[in-house]
Amino acid sequence: MAGLAVVITTYNWPTALEAVLAGYLSQQRAPDELLIADDGSRDETRTVIEAFQATAPFTVKHIWHPDEGFRAGAIRNRAIEAAEADYIVFTDGDCIPAPWFLAQHEQLAEAGWFLSGNRVLLSESFSKRVLEENLPVEVWTWAQWFAARREGSINRLLPLCRLPLGRHYRHRTARQWEGAKTCNLSAWKADLLAVNGFDEDYTGWGMEDSDLVLRLIRNGVFHKDARFAAPVFHLWHPENSRDQLEENQRRLKQLIETDRIQARIGIAQARTA
């Protein structure tokens, strides 16, 4: 592997982004580059990123476009293009990585496959504590997590287990596109480019990640299960608006009914716009 990049999507939540970025300073395998895919945040977020750029021991790039609604697919495409590494780990600005997160993604990476991991959900009150008290949950011990589970601060402990599961187990999801989320997903940059990246026709919350992984699978890049290996801690927040969900579901249904592999509006179209 010639380099590992992290792409973090964010929008106007600088305190959460600070906590997430701190998690990447505690990684057993540091990223070669970290790209913050900023979906139009205000200057407070830029300030956080510039402070991190000044101290981080690896390259940090701020990829920004104007706020014209929820356009996560579009800003991720700009980050894919800007990445110099040949392997990309996607996550979100509300997901704090476990210390072994990147090391496990790198270890499990395999030609012809993309990886999808899972998450531990933090409660509303616990998320507030993490941010207000700067709790370094990414380096907590098992004893601390057991206590958090007893108190109802997290939804489950199982994602924290690192199990040496074989290729047969991890390959069993090969053609399963359902359930893969870009808050914890990784793929080879060449494979992402081959399907024209994310489809920027999706606006508003939902389904753009399902669209991507379905097209990857159709193009012979299969789904490898990274659960019990590479978790993130997902901070609570109010649900994003579902105003466009029905339309996005309609777009996904159209894709399912065809054999299309390329994004309709993706990286190639942005280059020529």
PyRosetta script that sets phi, psi and omega in degrees:
from pyrosetta import init, pose_from_sequence

init()
pose = pose_from_sequence("MAGLAVVITTYNWPTALEAVLAGYLSQQRAPDELLIADDGSRDETRTVIEAFQATAPFTVKHIWHPDEGFRAGAIRNRAIEAAEADYIVFTDGDCIPAPWFLAQHEQLAEAGWFLSGNRVLLSESFSKRVLEENLPVEVWTWAQWFAARREGSINRLLPLCRLPLGRHYRHRTARQWEGAKTCNLSAWKADLLAVNGFDEDYTGWGMEDSDLVLRLIRNGVFHKDARFAAPVFHLWHPENSRDQLEENQRRLKQLIETDRIQARIGIAQARTA")
pose.set_psi(1, 123.5)
pose.set_omega(1, 179.6)
pose.set_phi(2, -98.6)
pose.set_psi(2, 70.9)
pose.set_omega(2, 174.6)
pose.set_phi(3, 101.9)
pose.set_psi(3, 143.5)
pose.set_omega(3, 179.8)
pose.set_phi(4, -128.2)
pose.set_psi(4, 125.1)
pose.set_omega(4, 179.8)
pose.set_phi(5, -112.1)
pose.set_psi(5, 146.6)
pose.set_omega(5, 172.1)
pose.set_phi(6, -112.4)
pose.set_psi(6, 131.9)
pose.set_omega(6, 175.2)
pose.set_phi(7, -114.5)
pose.set_psi(7, 116.9)
pose.set_omega(7, -178.7)
pose.set_phi(8, -110.6)
pose.set_psi(8, 118.8)
pose.set_omega(8, 177.0)
pose.set_phi(9, -87.0)
pose.set_psi(9, 135.6)
pose.set_omega(9, -178.7)
pose.set_phi(10, -145.1)
pose.set_psi(10, 157.8)
pose.set_omega(10, 175.2)
pose.set_phi(11, -158.6)
pose.set_psi(11, 107.3)
pose.set_omega(11, 169.3)
pose.set_phi(12, 50.0)
pose.set_psi(12, 43.8)
pose.set_omega(12, 170.4)
pose.set_phi(13, -140.5)
pose.set_psi(13, 70.7)
pose.set_omega(13, -172.8)
pose.set_phi(14, -64.5)
pose.set_psi(14, -32.6)
pose.set_omega(14, -179.9)
pose.set_phi(15, -66.4)
pose.set_psi(15, -39.3)
pose.set_omega(15, 176.4)
pose.set_phi(16, -66.9)
pose.set_psi(16, -41.7)
pose.set_omega(16, -179.8)
pose.set_phi(17, -60.5)
pose.set_psi(17, -40.1)
pose.set_omega(17, 176.9)
pose.set_phi(18, -57.6)
pose.set_psi(18, -44.0)
pose.set_omega(18, -179.9)
pose.set_phi(19, -65.4)
pose.set_psi(19, -39.9)
pose.set_omega(19, 179.2)
pose.set_phi(20, -65.7)
pose.set_psi(20, -45.5)
pose.set_omega(20, -179.7)
pose.set_phi(21, -62.5)
pose.set_psi(21, -37.3)
pose.set_omega(21, 177.1)
pose.set_phi(22, -59.5)
pose.set_psi(22, -34.4)
pose.set_omega(22, 178.3)
pose.set_phi(23, -62.9)
pose.set_psi(23, -29.3)
pose.set_omega(23, 179.9)
pose.set_phi(24, -80.5)
pose.set_psi(24, -9.0)
pose.set_omega(24, 172.5)
pose.set_phi(25, -84.3)
pose.set_psi(25, -11.9)
pose.set_omega(25, -178.5)
pose.set_phi(26, -106.5)
pose.set_psi(26, 13.7)
pose.set_omega(26, -176.5)
pose.set_phi(27, -74.3)
pose.set_psi(27, 138.6)
pose.set_omega(27, 173.6)
pose.set_phi(28, -64.1)
pose.set_psi(28, -30.5)
pose.set_omega(28, 175.3)
pose.set_phi(29, -124.1)
pose.set_psi(29, 104.5)
pose.set_omega(29, -178.2)
pose.set_phi(30, -68.3)
pose.set_psi(30, 148.7)
pose.set_omega(30, 175.4)
pose.set_phi(31, -69.4)
pose.set_psi(31, 151.5)
pose.set_omega(31, 172.9)
pose.set_phi(32, -77.0)
pose.set_psi(32, -29.2)
pose.set_omega(32, 173.9)
pose.set_phi(33, -154.5)
pose.set_psi(33, 149.1)
pose.set_omega(33, 178.7)
pose.set_phi(34, -126.3)
pose.set_psi(34, 123.4)
pose.set_omega(34, -177.7)
pose.set_phi(35, -115.3)
pose.set_psi(35, 124.1)
pose.set_omega(35, 179.3)
pose.set_phi(36, -97.5)
pose.set_psi(36, 110.4)
pose.set_omega(36, -178.1)
pose.set_phi(37, -88.4)
pose.set_psi(37, 97.6)
pose.set_omega(37, -169.5)
pose.set_phi(38, -98.4)
pose.set_psi(38, 112.5)
pose.set_omega(38, -174.5)
pose.set_phi(39, -83.5)
pose.set_psi(39, 42.0)
pose.set_omega(39, 173.1)
pose.set_phi(40, 97.5)
pose.set_psi(40, 30.0)
pose.set_omega(40, -178.2)
pose.set_phi(41, -67.6)
pose.set_psi(41, 161.4)
pose.set_omega(41, 177.0)
pose.set_phi(42, -79.1)
pose.set_psi(42, -177.2)
pose.set_omega(42, -171.6)
pose.set_phi(43, -65.8)
pose.set_psi(43, -23.6)
pose.set_omega(43, 178.9)
pose.set_phi(44, -58.8)
pose.set_psi(44, -37.8)
pose.set_omega(44, 178.8)
pose.set_phi(45, -70.1)
pose.set_psi(45, -40.4)
pose.set_omega(45, 177.7)
pose.set_phi(46, -59.5)
pose.set_psi(46, -39.5)
pose.set_omega(46, 179.5)
pose.set_phi(47, -62.0)
pose.set_psi(47, -44.0)
pose.set_omega(47, 177.5)
pose.set_phi(48, -60.5)
pose.set_psi(48, -44.8)
pose.set_omega(48, -177.2)
pose.set_phi(49, -66.1)
pose.set_psi(49, -42.6)
pose.set_omega(49, -179.2)
pose.set_phi(50, -64.2)
pose.set_psi(50, -38.2)
pose.set_omega(50, 177.5)
pose.set_phi(51, -64.8)
pose.set_psi(51, -39.7)
pose.set_omega(51, 179.2)
pose.set_phi(52, -68.7)
pose.set_psi(52, -39.8)
pose.set_omega(52, 178.1)
pose.set_phi(53, -58.4)
pose.set_psi(53, -34.8)
pose.set_omega(53, -175.5)
pose.set_phi(54, -71.6)
pose.set_psi(54, -19.7)
pose.set_omega(54, -174.9)
pose.set_phi(55, -121.7)
pose.set_psi(55, -18.0)
pose.set_omega(55, -175.4)
pose.set_phi(56, -65.8)
pose.set_psi(56, 140.6)
pose.set_omega(56, -179.6)
pose.set_phi(57, -84.6)
pose.set_psi(57, 17.8)
pose.set_omega(57, 177.5)
pose.set_phi(58, -144.1)
pose.set_psi(58, 166.4)
pose.set_omega(58, -178.2)
pose.set_phi(59, -66.5)
pose.set_psi(59, 132.1)
pose.set_omega(59, 177.9)
pose.set_phi(60, -125.9)
pose.set_psi(60, 124.7)
pose.set_omega(60, -179.9)
pose.set_phi(61, -117.6)
pose.set_psi(61, 137.1)
pose.set_omega(61, 177.7)
pose.set_phi(62, -104.9)
pose.set_psi(62, 110.6)
pose.set_omega(62, 179.8)
pose.set_phi(63, -104.8)
pose.set_psi(63, 115.4)
pose.set_omega(63, -171.1)
pose.set_phi(64, -129.6)
pose.set_psi(64, 146.9)
pose.set_omega(64, 166.0)
pose.set_phi(65, -139.2)
pose.set_psi(65, 163.0)
pose.set_omega(65, -176.5)
pose.set_phi(66, -61.7)
pose.set_psi(66, 152.9)
pose.set_omega(66, 179.5)
pose.set_phi(67, -77.1)
pose.set_psi(67, 102.1)
pose.set_omega(67, 176.7)
pose.set_phi(68, -126.1)
pose.set_psi(68, 41.0)
pose.set_omega(68, -177.3)
pose.set_phi(69, 95.2)
pose.set_psi(69, 179.7)
pose.set_omega(69, -176.7)
pose.set_phi(70, -70.7)
pose.set_psi(70, 106.9)
pose.set_omega(70, -178.3)
pose.set_phi(71, -132.3)
pose.set_psi(71, 55.2)
pose.set_omega(71, -176.8)
pose.set_phi(72, -62.5)
pose.set_psi(72, -39.3)
pose.set_omega(72, -180.0)
pose.set_phi(73, -61.0)
pose.set_psi(73, -42.2)
pose.set_omega(73, -178.0)
pose.set_phi(74, -65.4)
pose.set_psi(74, -45.6)
pose.set_omega(74, -177.2)
pose.set_phi(75, -72.0)
pose.set_psi(75, -30.4)
pose.set_omega(75, 174.1)
pose.set_phi(76, -65.4)
pose.set_psi(76, -38.0)
pose.set_omega(76, 177.1)
pose.set_phi(77, -61.4)
pose.set_psi(77, -40.4)
pose.set_omega(77, 178.1)
pose.set_phi(78, -63.9)
pose.set_psi(78, -36.4)
pose.set_omega(78, 179.2)
pose.set_phi(79, -70.1)
pose.set_psi(79, -39.7)
pose.set_omega(79, 176.9)
pose.set_phi(80, -57.1)
pose.set_psi(80, -46.7)
pose.set_omega(80, 179.8)
pose.set_phi(81, -62.4)
pose.set_psi(81, -37.4)
pose.set_omega(81, -176.1)
pose.set_phi(82, -78.4)
pose.set_psi(82, -17.5)
pose.set_omega(82, -178.1)
pose.set_phi(83, -69.8)
pose.set_psi(83, 134.6)
pose.set_omega(83, 177.3)
pose.set_phi(84, -95.9)
pose.set_psi(84, -20.5)
pose.set_omega(84, 179.2)
pose.set_phi(85, -72.7)
pose.set_psi(85, 159.2)
pose.set_omega(85, -179.6)
pose.set_phi(86, -96.0)
pose.set_psi(86, -1.3)
pose.set_omega(86, 176.0)
pose.set_phi(87, -132.5)
pose.set_psi(87, 135.4)
pose.set_omega(87, -171.9)
pose.set_phi(88, -126.2)
pose.set_psi(88, 129.4)
pose.set_omega(88, 174.6)
pose.set_phi(89, -106.0)
pose.set_psi(89, 123.6)
pose.set_omega(89, 179.7)
pose.set_phi(90, -99.6)
pose.set_psi(90, 139.4)
pose.set_omega(90, 173.6)
pose.set_phi(91, -155.1)
pose.set_psi(91, -175.1)
pose.set_omega(91, -176.2)
pose.set_phi(92, -122.0)
pose.set_psi(92, 163.1)
pose.set_omega(92, -178.0)
pose.set_phi(93, -76.8)
pose.set_psi(93, 11.7)
pose.set_omega(93, 172.8)
pose.set_phi(94, -123.8)
pose.set_psi(94, 17.5)
pose.set_omega(94, -175.9)
pose.set_phi(95, -122.2)
pose.set_psi(95, 107.1)
pose.set_omega(95, -179.5)
pose.set_phi(96, -83.6)
pose.set_psi(96, 126.9)
pose.set_omega(96, -176.0)
pose.set_phi(97, -82.3)
pose.set_psi(97, 143.5)
pose.set_omega(97, 168.6)
pose.set_phi(98, -65.9)
pose.set_psi(98, 155.5)
pose.set_omega(98, -176.3)
pose.set_phi(99, -59.0)
pose.set_psi(99, -27.5)
pose.set_omega(99, -178.4)
pose.set_phi(100, -95.2)
pose.set_psi(100, 6.6)
pose.set_omega(100, -174.2)
pose.set_phi(101, -54.5)
pose.set_psi(101, -56.1)
pose.set_omega(101, -177.1)
pose.set_phi(102, -72.2)
pose.set_psi(102, -37.4)
pose.set_omega(102, 178.9)
pose.set_phi(103, -59.5)
pose.set_psi(103, -39.5)
pose.set_omega(103, -179.5)
pose.set_phi(104, -72.5)
pose.set_psi(104, -39.4)
pose.set_omega(104, 175.8)
pose.set_phi(105, -60.3)
pose.set_psi(105, -42.2)
pose.set_omega(105, 179.3)
pose.set_phi(106, -66.3)
pose.set_psi(106, -43.2)
pose.set_omega(106, -177.8)
pose.set_phi(107, -64.7)
pose.set_psi(107, -36.9)
pose.set_omega(107, -177.3)
pose.set_phi(108, -86.7)
pose.set_psi(108, -12.0)
pose.set_omega(108, -179.5)
pose.set_phi(109, -57.7)
pose.set_psi(109, 139.1)
pose.set_omega(109, -174.8)
pose.set_phi(110, -150.4)
pose.set_psi(110, 137.8)
pose.set_omega(110, 178.7)
pose.set_phi(111, -58.1)
pose.set_psi(111, 134.2)
pose.set_omega(111, 178.3)
pose.set_phi(112, 84.9)
pose.set_psi(112, 9.2)
pose.set_omega(112, -178.5)
pose.set_phi(113, -138.1)
pose.set_psi(113, 150.3)
pose.set_omega(113, 165.8)
pose.set_phi(114, -114.2)
pose.set_psi(114, 158.7)
pose.set_omega(114, -176.4)
pose.set_phi(115, -111.5)
pose.set_psi(115, 143.1)
pose.set_omega(115, 174.1)
pose.set_phi(116, -132.6)
pose.set_psi(116, 120.4)
pose.set_omega(116, 179.3)
pose.set_phi(117, -104.3)
pose.set_psi(117, -168.1)
pose.set_omega(117, -178.6)
pose.set_phi(118, -132.0)
pose.set_psi(118, -168.3)
pose.set_omega(118, -169.3)
pose.set_phi(119, -147.1)
pose.set_psi(119, 158.5)
pose.set_omega(119, 170.0)
pose.set_phi(120, -106.2)
pose.set_psi(120, 126.5)
pose.set_omega(120, -178.9)
pose.set_phi(121, -89.5)
pose.set_psi(121, 127.7)
pose.set_omega(121, 176.7)
pose.set_phi(122, -92.8)
pose.set_psi(122, 142.3)
pose.set_omega(122, -180.0)
pose.set_phi(123, -69.1)
pose.set_psi(123, 167.4)
pose.set_omega(123, -179.9)
pose.set_phi(124, -60.9)
pose.set_psi(124, -48.2)
pose.set_omega(124, -176.8)
pose.set_phi(125, -68.4)
pose.set_psi(125, -38.2)
pose.set_omega(125, 179.9)
pose.set_phi(126, -69.3)
pose.set_psi(126, -39.9)
pose.set_omega(126, 177.1)
pose.set_phi(127, -59.0)
pose.set_psi(127, -41.4)
pose.set_omega(127, 178.5)
pose.set_phi(128, -61.7)
pose.set_psi(128, -42.5)
pose.set_omega(128, 177.7)
pose.set_phi(129, -63.2)
pose.set_psi(129, -43.9)
pose.set_omega(129, -179.5)
pose.set_phi(130, -55.4)
pose.set_psi(130, -43.8)
pose.set_omega(130, -176.2)
pose.set_phi(131, -78.9)
pose.set_psi(131, -40.3)
pose.set_omega(131, -176.6)
pose.set_phi(132, -74.0)
pose.set_psi(132, -33.6)
pose.set_omega(132, -176.8)
pose.set_phi(133, -103.3)
pose.set_psi(133, 4.2)
pose.set_omega(133, -178.2)
pose.set_phi(134, 51.9)
pose.set_psi(134, 47.6)
pose.set_omega(134, -179.5)
pose.set_phi(135, -70.9)
pose.set_psi(135, 125.4)
pose.set_omega(135, -178.0)
pose.set_phi(136, -82.8)
pose.set_psi(136, 65.0)
pose.set_omega(136, -172.9)
pose.set_phi(137, -62.4)
pose.set_psi(137, -22.9)
pose.set_omega(137, -179.3)
pose.set_phi(138, -63.9)
pose.set_psi(138, -19.9)
pose.set_omega(138, 179.9)
pose.set_phi(139, -117.6)
pose.set_psi(139, 19.9)
pose.set_omega(139, 178.2)
pose.set_phi(140, -66.1)
pose.set_psi(140, 155.2)
pose.set_omega(140, 177.4)
pose.set_phi(141, -87.1)
pose.set_psi(141, 167.7)
pose.set_omega(141, 176.3)
pose.set_phi(142, -59.8)
pose.set_psi(142, -38.1)
pose.set_omega(142, 179.8)
pose.set_phi(143, -59.7)
pose.set_psi(143, -41.6)
pose.set_omega(143, 179.3)
pose.set_phi(144, -66.5)
pose.set_psi(144, -39.0)
pose.set_omega(144, -179.9)
pose.set_phi(145, -71.6)
pose.set_psi(145, -36.4)
pose.set_omega(145, 175.4)
pose.set_phi(146, -60.7)
pose.set_psi(146, -42.8)
pose.set_omega(146, 178.6)
pose.set_phi(147, -63.1)
pose.set_psi(147, -41.8)
pose.set_omega(147, 178.7)
pose.set_phi(148, -62.5)
pose.set_psi(148, -37.1)
pose.set_omega(148, 179.4)
pose.set_phi(149, -68.8)
pose.set_psi(149, -42.1)
pose.set_omega(149, 178.2)
pose.set_phi(150, -60.8)
pose.set_psi(150, -35.7)
pose.set_omega(150, -178.4)
pose.set_phi(151, -81.8)
pose.set_psi(151, -5.3)
pose.set_omega(151, -178.3)
pose.set_phi(152, 78.8)
pose.set_psi(152, 18.2)
pose.set_omega(152, -178.5)
pose.set_phi(153, -78.0)
pose.set_psi(153, -21.5)
pose.set_omega(153, 176.7)
pose.set_phi(154, -132.1)
pose.set_psi(154, 159.9)
pose.set_omega(154, -175.1)
pose.set_phi(155, -85.3)
pose.set_psi(155, -23.7)
pose.set_omega(155, -177.6)
pose.set_phi(156, -167.8)
pose.set_psi(156, 160.5)
pose.set_omega(156, 178.9)
pose.set_phi(157, -105.5)
pose.set_psi(157, -23.0)
pose.set_omega(157, -171.2)
pose.set_phi(158, -53.0)
pose.set_psi(158, -40.6)
pose.set_omega(158, -179.7)
pose.set_phi(159, -59.2)
pose.set_psi(159, -19.5)
pose.set_omega(159, -179.2)
pose.set_phi(160, -79.3)
pose.set_psi(160, -12.6)
pose.set_omega(160, 179.5)
pose.set_phi(161, -74.4)
pose.set_psi(161, 130.8)
pose.set_omega(161, 175.2)
pose.set_phi(162, -103.6)
pose.set_psi(162, 105.3)
pose.set_omega(162, -175.7)
pose.set_phi(163, -107.7)
pose.set_psi(163, 134.2)
pose.set_omega(163, -179.7)
pose.set_phi(164, -78.9)
pose.set_psi(164, 64.6)
pose.set_omega(164, -176.6)
pose.set_phi(165, -77.3)
pose.set_psi(165, 140.3)
pose.set_omega(165, -175.8)
pose.set_phi(166, -77.1)
pose.set_psi(166, 172.8)
pose.set_omega(166, -178.6)
pose.set_phi(167, -60.9)
pose.set_psi(167, -36.3)
pose.set_omega(167, -178.5)
pose.set_phi(168, -59.5)
pose.set_psi(168, -45.5)
pose.set_omega(168, 178.9)
pose.set_phi(169, -64.4)
pose.set_psi(169, -48.4)
pose.set_omega(169, -174.3)
pose.set_phi(170, -70.7)
pose.set_psi(170, -21.9)
pose.set_omega(170, 178.9)
pose.set_phi(171, -88.1)
pose.set_psi(171, -3.5)
pose.set_omega(171, -174.0)
pose.set_phi(172, -67.5)
pose.set_psi(172, -17.6)
pose.set_omega(172, 179.9)
pose.set_phi(173, -94.6)
pose.set_psi(173, 17.5)
pose.set_omega(173, -168.9)
pose.set_phi(174, -45.9)
pose.set_psi(174, -46.0)
pose.set_omega(174, -175.5)
pose.set_phi(175, -107.7)
pose.set_psi(175, 17.7)
pose.set_omega(175, -179.3)
pose.set_phi(176, -93.2)
pose.set_psi(176, 111.1)
pose.set_omega(176, 179.6)
pose.set_phi(177, -93.9)
pose.set_psi(177, -23.2)
pose.set_omega(177, -178.8)
pose.set_phi(178, -67.7)
pose.set_psi(178, 139.1)
pose.set_omega(178, 173.0)
pose.set_phi(179, 92.6)
pose.set_psi(179, -15.1)
pose.set_omega(179, 177.9)
pose.set_phi(180, -74.1)
pose.set_psi(180, 127.3)
pose.set_omega(180, -176.2)
pose.set_phi(181, -123.0)
pose.set_psi(181, 142.5)
pose.set_omega(181, -178.5)
pose.set_phi(182, -76.9)
pose.set_psi(182, 2.3)
pose.set_omega(182, 170.9)
pose.set_phi(183, -75.1)
pose.set_psi(183, -12.0)
pose.set_omega(183, 179.1)
pose.set_phi(184, -160.8)
pose.set_psi(184, 81.3)
pose.set_omega(184, -175.2)
pose.set_phi(185, -150.4)
pose.set_psi(185, 144.2)
pose.set_omega(185, 176.9)
pose.set_phi(186, -140.9)
pose.set_psi(186, 153.0)
pose.set_omega(186, -176.8)
pose.set_phi(187, -160.3)
pose.set_psi(187, 160.4)
pose.set_omega(187, 174.2)
pose.set_phi(188, -72.5)
pose.set_psi(188, 137.4)
pose.set_omega(188, -179.2)
pose.set_phi(189, -58.8)
pose.set_psi(189, -40.2)
pose.set_omega(189, -179.3)
pose.set_phi(190, -60.8)
pose.set_psi(190, -36.6)
pose.set_omega(190, 179.0)
pose.set_phi(191, -69.6)
pose.set_psi(191, -36.8)
pose.set_omega(191, 177.3)
pose.set_phi(192, -66.8)
pose.set_psi(192, -42.0)
pose.set_omega(192, 178.4)
pose.set_phi(193, -65.4)
pose.set_psi(193, -34.1)
pose.set_omega(193, -177.0)
pose.set_phi(194, -65.2)
pose.set_psi(194, -25.2)
pose.set_omega(194, 177.9)
pose.set_phi(195, -105.9)
pose.set_psi(195, 12.0)
pose.set_omega(195, 176.2)
pose.set_phi(196, 70.7)
pose.set_psi(196, 26.6)
pose.set_omega(196, 174.2)
pose.set_phi(197, 67.4)
pose.set_psi(197, -156.8)
pose.set_omega(197, 177.5)
pose.set_phi(198, -72.4)
pose.set_psi(198, 150.4)
pose.set_omega(198, 177.0)
pose.set_phi(199, -86.0)
pose.set_psi(199, 112.2)
pose.set_omega(199, -176.5)
pose.set_phi(200, -77.2)
pose.set_psi(200, 0.3)
pose.set_omega(200, 174.2)
pose.set_phi(201, -68.8)
pose.set_psi(201, -20.5)
pose.set_omega(201, 176.6)
pose.set_phi(202, -80.5)
pose.set_psi(202, 122.7)
pose.set_omega(202, 172.5)
pose.set_phi(203, -126.5)
pose.set_psi(203, 154.9)
pose.set_omega(203, -172.1)
pose.set_phi(204, 78.1)
pose.set_psi(204, 171.8)
pose.set_omega(204, -173.2)
pose.set_phi(205, -74.5)
pose.set_psi(205, 137.1)
pose.set_omega(205, 164.7)
pose.set_phi(206, 108.5)
pose.set_psi(206, 136.9)
pose.set_omega(206, 165.8)
pose.set_phi(207, 83.2)
pose.set_psi(207, -12.3)
pose.set_omega(207, -178.7)
pose.set_phi(208, -68.4)
pose.set_psi(208, -29.6)
pose.set_omega(208, 177.4)
pose.set_phi(209, -73.5)
pose.set_psi(209, -38.5)
pose.set_omega(209, 176.1)
pose.set_phi(210, -62.3)
pose.set_psi(210, -40.3)
pose.set_omega(210, 178.3)
pose.set_phi(211, -59.4)
pose.set_psi(211, -45.8)
pose.set_omega(211, -178.8)
pose.set_phi(212, -62.5)
pose.set_psi(212, -50.7)
pose.set_omega(212, -173.5)
pose.set_phi(213, -69.3)
pose.set_psi(213, -31.1)
pose.set_omega(213, 175.8)
pose.set_phi(214, -64.0)
pose.set_psi(214, -40.4)
pose.set_omega(214, 179.1)
pose.set_phi(215, -71.5)
pose.set_psi(215, -35.5)
pose.set_omega(215, 175.2)
pose.set_phi(216, -59.9)
pose.set_psi(216, -47.2)
pose.set_omega(216, -179.1)
pose.set_phi(217, -61.6)
pose.set_psi(217, -42.0)
pose.set_omega(217, 177.9)
pose.set_phi(218, -61.9)
pose.set_psi(218, -26.8)
pose.set_omega(218, -178.9)
pose.set_phi(219, -93.2)
pose.set_psi(219, 13.1)
pose.set_omega(219, 175.3)
pose.set_phi(220, 85.7)
pose.set_psi(220, 16.9)
pose.set_omega(220, 175.8)
pose.set_phi(221, -111.0)
pose.set_psi(221, 112.6)
pose.set_omega(221, -166.2)
pose.set_phi(222, -100.8)
pose.set_psi(222, 165.8)
pose.set_omega(222, -172.1)
pose.set_phi(223, -89.1)
pose.set_psi(223, 116.8)
pose.set_omega(223, 177.1)
pose.set_phi(224, -107.4)
pose.set_psi(224, 132.1)
pose.set_omega(224, -174.1)
pose.set_phi(225, -81.6)
pose.set_psi(225, 119.9)
pose.set_omega(225, 178.5)
pose.set_phi(226, -105.9)
pose.set_psi(226, 16.2)
pose.set_omega(226, 174.4)
pose.set_phi(227, -68.0)
pose.set_psi(227, 157.2)
pose.set_omega(227, -174.1)
pose.set_phi(228, 57.7)
pose.set_psi(228, 37.3)
pose.set_omega(228, 179.4)
pose.set_phi(229, -153.0)
pose.set_psi(229, -52.5)
pose.set_omega(229, -168.0)
pose.set_phi(230, -134.8)
pose.set_psi(230, 80.1)
pose.set_omega(230, -177.7)
pose.set_phi(231, -90.3)
pose.set_psi(231, 160.5)
pose.set_omega(231, 168.2)
pose.set_phi(232, -126.1)
pose.set_psi(232, 157.2)
pose.set_omega(232, 177.9)
pose.set_phi(233, -103.6)
pose.set_psi(233, 113.0)
pose.set_omega(233, -170.9)
pose.set_phi(234, -94.0)
pose.set_psi(234, 114.1)
pose.set_omega(234, 178.0)
pose.set_phi(235, -68.1)
pose.set_psi(235, 139.7)
pose.set_omega(235, 178.1)
pose.set_phi(236, -68.8)
pose.set_psi(236, 144.4)
pose.set_omega(236, 171.1)
pose.set_phi(237, -156.0)
pose.set_psi(237, 158.0)
pose.set_omega(237, 175.6)
pose.set_phi(238, -58.6)
pose.set_psi(238, 149.7)
pose.set_omega(238, 179.8)
pose.set_phi(239, -60.6)
pose.set_psi(239, 141.2)
pose.set_omega(239, 172.2)
pose.set_phi(240, -65.5)
pose.set_psi(240, 156.6)
pose.set_omega(240, 178.2)
pose.set_phi(241, -58.0)
pose.set_psi(241, 135.9)
pose.set_omega(241, 177.8)
pose.set_phi(242, -100.8)
pose.set_psi(242, 19.3)
pose.set_omega(242, -174.6)
pose.set_phi(243, -56.5)
pose.set_psi(243, -35.0)
pose.set_omega(243, -176.0)
pose.set_phi(244, -100.5)
pose.set_psi(244, 4.7)
pose.set_omega(244, -173.7)
pose.set_phi(245, -62.2)
pose.set_psi(245, -43.9)
pose.set_omega(245, -179.1)
pose.set_phi(246, -60.6)
pose.set_psi(246, -42.3)
pose.set_omega(246, 178.7)
pose.set_phi(247, -66.5)
pose.set_psi(247, -40.3)
pose.set_omega(247, 178.4)
pose.set_phi(248, -66.2)
pose.set_psi(248, -36.7)
pose.set_omega(248, 175.5)
pose.set_phi(249, -64.0)
pose.set_psi(249, -36.7)
pose.set_omega(249, 177.0)
pose.set_phi(250, -64.7)
pose.set_psi(250, -41.4)
pose.set_omega(250, 178.0)
pose.set_phi(251, -62.3)
pose.set_psi(251, -42.9)
pose.set_omega(251, 179.5)
pose.set_phi(252, -64.8)
pose.set_psi(252, -40.0)
pose.set_omega(252, 178.3)
pose.set_phi(253, -60.8)
pose.set_psi(253, -40.3)
pose.set_omega(253, 177.2)
pose.set_phi(254, -61.3)
pose.set_psi(254, -42.2)
pose.set_omega(254, 178.5)
pose.set_phi(255, -62.5)
pose.set_psi(255, -44.8)
pose.set_omega(255, -179.2)
pose.set_phi(256, -58.8)
pose.set_psi(256, -34.8)
pose.set_omega(256, -177.0)
pose.set_phi(257, -80.9)
pose.set_psi(257, -1.8)
pose.set_omega(257, 177.6)
pose.set_phi(258, -119.9)
pose.set_psi(258, -178.9)
pose.set_omega(258, 174.1)
pose.set_phi(259, -112.3)
pose.set_psi(259, 24.9)
pose.set_omega(259, -175.0)
pose.set_phi(260, -66.1)
pose.set_psi(260, 141.1)
pose.set_omega(260, 178.7)
pose.set_phi(261, -112.4)
pose.set_psi(261, -36.4)
pose.set_omega(261, -176.9)
pose.set_phi(262, -82.7)
pose.set_psi(262, 142.0)
pose.set_omega(262, 170.1)
pose.set_phi(263, -63.4)
pose.set_psi(263, 137.6)
pose.set_omega(263, -179.8)
pose.set_phi(264, -64.8)
pose.set_psi(264, -46.4)
pose.set_omega(264, 175.4)
pose.set_phi(265, -124.5)
pose.set_psi(265, 104.1)
pose.set_omega(265, -174.9)
pose.set_phi(266, -138.8)
pose.set_psi(266, -147.2)
pose.set_omega(266, -175.2)
pose.set_phi(267, -62.5)
pose.set_psi(267, -43.3)
pose.set_omega(267, -176.9)
pose.set_phi(268, -63.6)
pose.set_psi(268, -39.8)
pose.set_omega(268, -178.4)
pose.set_phi(269, -69.2)
pose.set_psi(269, -37.6)
pose.set_omega(269, 178.5)
pose.set_phi(270, -64.5)
pose.set_psi(270, -34.1)
pose.set_omega(270, -179.7)
pose.set_phi(271, -65.4)
pose.set_psi(271, -32.2)
pose.set_omega(271, -175.5)
pose.set_phi(272, -98.9)
pose.set_psi(272, -2.3)
pose.set_omega(272, -177.8)
pose.set_phi(273, -70.9)
pose.dump_pdb("model.pdb")
